């Protein structure tokens, strides 16, 4: 019996963890440049013409990314900071960014652990835009958005990885195209890209949309429906950024792996990934499609999420036993990508685990020495199976055991395990 059968579409996972929770444009052929007018409420008609300048640019000049980022063999160690309002109910009120002197030592801990990519998501639309009906979170001030992007770059010395909607939300489905409207979703995503400008080149679409948008009500079509979402959104975003004068690299769709279990090799989650890729490839190969052989359609990377307690929720004895199961999953997804896209294109699509941890919000055993051991062995497994990047969830944001760096700047034993792994790579 899998997690869906036992616990339903959302299962035992908490709303907070799931809601909170390129690198290669694959330079194939000539890259077209074209502009797009904004399509939704609250966005000016000439929004596509110029990037919005940041109120305070980063003082650290990080390298401008290009497709060769995906050719690198070294493993990228990443983490995440919370997308929701933090200290003083501000989106930029992050201890990790030392908001108002809240944690002077937090950033150095991240730097010491060589965290090179920090994931962060938009929780609501910008001020002045009309939010989805039912949205209760405060609108996102642009200055706070800028402060987070600049803080990730300058304070943490990392590349921002921006996760774009849709994903899980409360109430469910806020940003899903079926409820909010495709034009609204695309226009908001474009406004995020315009506000970030060339400071952010890494994006992820979306965040467990199979759960957040209810596609998992029918697992047989969940992958294909997510693939259609990708087709409708991602090529437009890449072209839009290029019209602004820079490239973005988009991966996704950040599928959950809720069906990992001790009884089989998780064929259901693998099939969802396969169907997602096949749907996109079919569009790519269709002469009738506007995206026929368009490199902007190709994912820069495939992303998934992994939590050890999902394995025990599905009957596994201990979370440690999930690690080899995730290795099998990664290998199966790698084979599926290469089968769908072929020997030339397939290997260029890297694999990223953009959310992972031992437990979730409801887990209480963080003091167990097994957690640090899990960190060490999970990261070793990802490297062994040629995963390109992984983002631990998370740092100084949840005020519970999920934070490997606490809100007041204390490193946990599993942070030390993370740092030992990241600093051992040459």
Protein Blocks (a to p, Z undefined) as FASTA:
>chain_A
ZZklmnojnlmbdfklmmmpccbeopghjddddddddfbehiafklmmpccddfbdcfbd
cddddfklmmpmbdcddddddfbdcehhiaklcfklopghlammlmmmmmmnopabdcdd
dfbdcehiacdehiabdcddfklmmmmmmmmmmmnopacdddddddddddehklgmklno
pklmmmmmmmmmmmnmmmbmbdcddehkllmnopmmpmklmmmmmmmmmmmmmmmmmmmm
mmnopacddddehiacfkgcfkbgolmlmmmmmmmmmmmmmmmmmmkbmkgoiaklpcfb
dcddddfklmmmnopabfklmmmmmmmmmmmmmmmmmmmnojmlmmmpccddfbdcfbdf
klcklmpmklmmmmmmmmmmmmmnopabdcdddehklopaklmbdfkopacfklmmmmmm
mmmpZZ
